[in-house]
Amino acid sequence: MKKYPALIVNHELLKENMRQVVSWCNEVGIDVAGVIKVTNGMTSVAEDYIESGAKWVASSRIEHLIRVKEAGIDIPKLMIRIPMISELDTLIEVCEYSLQSELRTLKELNIKAREAGKLHKVILMADLGDLREGFIDVDELIAVAEYVDKEMDSVHLAGIGTNLGCYGSVIPTKDKMNQLVTYAKRIEQAIGRKLEIISGGATTSLLPLFDGEMPDGINMLRIGCASFTGPLDDIRTCYGRTEMDALHDDSITLEAEVIEAKIKPTHPIGELGVDAFGQRRKYIDRGNRKRAVMALGRADYGDIGDIIPQLEGAEVIGASGDHTILDIEDCKEHIVVGDIIRFKLKYSAILNLTGSENVKKYEI
Ligand SMILES: *Cc1c(COP(=O)(O)O)cnc(C)c1O
């Protein structure tokens, strides 16, 4: 018997999404690094990406990439979180490529790669204002690029990249992409050869691509979100890009079971303090309404705004760690205890659910 809550990963829909994303990128000379971190590093999803034309598999967690290597999947692996010095041994063993932003780490990497008899390829990150990782000072970026190229025997400077729209909410505009290409050209002049890779960002960098404004030279995007959530991604929901409607929004869905279905008041009865998370909440009195209590909660998916019930008229009205309450008064369907309700998922819900050992995963 199927166990709930159940996460359903539909590989056909995922691959259709990935093929579309890869095709958008390939049309303008860009290759895709398929980012699998949101699925907690599912190797089957890495294989979907490869079948769909991705040239690298990438993740922010080395554990995910270890799994990909151990599954015998033959594709260059890219570590997209700046590595810890304490994980460099593993990095060299597992990944062919990594993003880097610290000379100290690069020096350590060169020593360890030499010891291991390997040549590790790096993409130096330029911080174009989003203020997470990367060199904020362009002269420092160029000096370190030159240093890696001239002084390091076991680290190869493959290119440069940037990341936007993560901490600082900075939009990857045409100007930002041009700035990255300009930096690359300065480095190419300094080292006297072409860089192999200019990595223009993540899903949000589809914005300049959709606008036909991606400058020549950008030849890699590192894409996760778009392939998994499709039109539930921010670039559809926040920036209104209808191109995303070409993708499925249900390649990964959640099913949960109703454990109570009753008519109850909508306003709590008694003296009100705080809820399960110490929050003071406002409750609107809408009289008596029918509700369903589901056997899953914030411990599974995080925020109630990130799960979307696929039951007409239903609305998630609240949740604690292990319970989720749905208002089902306006549903045409008659919901009873034991019924299963399906949810579409936003990015952080997928991130949380795939990482939760209490959620069963079914792959179809
Ligand atoms: C997470 C991440 C990505 C992928 O981001 P999506 O929004 O999922 O496409 C790309 N690059 C870096 C450095 C990341 O951390």
The ligand as an SDF file (V2000), in Angstrom:
LIG
                    3D

 15 15  0  0  0  0  0  0  0  0999 V2000
   21.3570   27.1280   -6.7490 C   0  0  0  0  0  0  0  0  0  0  0  0
   22.3520   27.6720   -7.6740 C   0  0  0  0  0  0  0  0  0  0  0  0
   22.1120   27.6510   -9.0500 C   0  0  0  0  0  0  0  0  0  0  0  0
   20.8080   27.1510   -9.6390 C   0  0  0  0  0  0  0  0  0  0  0  0
   19.7800   28.0280   -9.2900 O   0  0  0  0  0  0  0  0  0  0  0  0
   18.2730   27.8340   -9.8370 P   0  0  0  0  0  0  0  0  0  0  0  0
   17.5930   29.0790   -9.4080 O   0  0  0  0  0  0  0  0  0  0  0  0
   17.7570   26.6270   -9.1410 O   0  0  0  0  0  0  0  0  0  0  0  0
   18.3300   27.6760  -11.2930 O   0  0  0  0  0  0  0  0  0  0  0  0
   23.1020   28.1250   -9.8890 C   0  0  0  0  0  0  0  0  0  0  0  0
   24.2620   28.6020   -9.4020 N   0  0  0  0  0  0  0  0  0  0  0  0
   24.5360   28.6370   -8.0780 C   0  0  0  0  0  0  0  0  0  0  0  0
   25.8520   29.1720   -7.6160 C   0  0  0  0  0  0  0  0  0  0  0  0
   23.5860   28.1870   -7.1720 C   0  0  0  0  0  0  0  0  0  0  0  0
   23.8600   28.2180   -5.8650 O   0  0  0  0  0  0  0  0  0  0  0  0
  1  2  1  0
  2  3  1  0
  2 14  2  0
  3  4  1  0
  3 10  2  0
  4  5  1  0
  5  6  1  0
  6  7  2  0
  6  8  1  0
  6  9  1  0
 10 11  1  0
 11 12  2  0
 12 13  1  0
 12 14  1  0
 14 15  1  0
M  END
$$$$
